[in-house]
Amino acid sequence: MNNTTEKQLLIDKIVEAMQDTKGEDILIFDLSKIENSVAETFVIVSGNSNTQVSAIHGNIEKKVRNE
């Protein structure tokens, strides 16, 4: 599997985890063409409360670690 495919699979898992916990306004930014960027991709999500944001965070960790 090439690096692009692995990267896309990871992004898909992250977005799925966000959607599973009712994350809203999910934005994905491709930073790969920006020189000296600290990341290749940046994903942002909104939650309605601290509890929901914590649940989103926990679900992302769970889904990514299970891979």
GIQUINOR-V281358 format. One line per field, one symbol per residue. ss: DSSP state (H for helix, E for strand, - for the rest). phi: phi as a letter, one per 30 degrees, with the letter a starting at -180 (. if undefined). psi: psi as a letter, one per 20 degrees, with the letter a starting at -180 (. if undefined). A space follows every 10 residues. Layout:
# GIQUINOR-V281358
ss: ???
phi: ???
psi: ???
This chain:
# GIQUINOR-V281358
ss: --HHHHHHHH HHHHHHHHHH ---EEEEEEE ---------- EEEEEE---H HHHHHHHHHH HHHHH--
phi: .ddddddddd dddddddddd cidbhdbbcc cdccdiddad bbcbbcbdad ddddddeddd edddddd
psi: prhgggghgg gggggghghh kkqqlppppo jhjppkqiqh qppqqqqirh ggghggghhg gghghi.
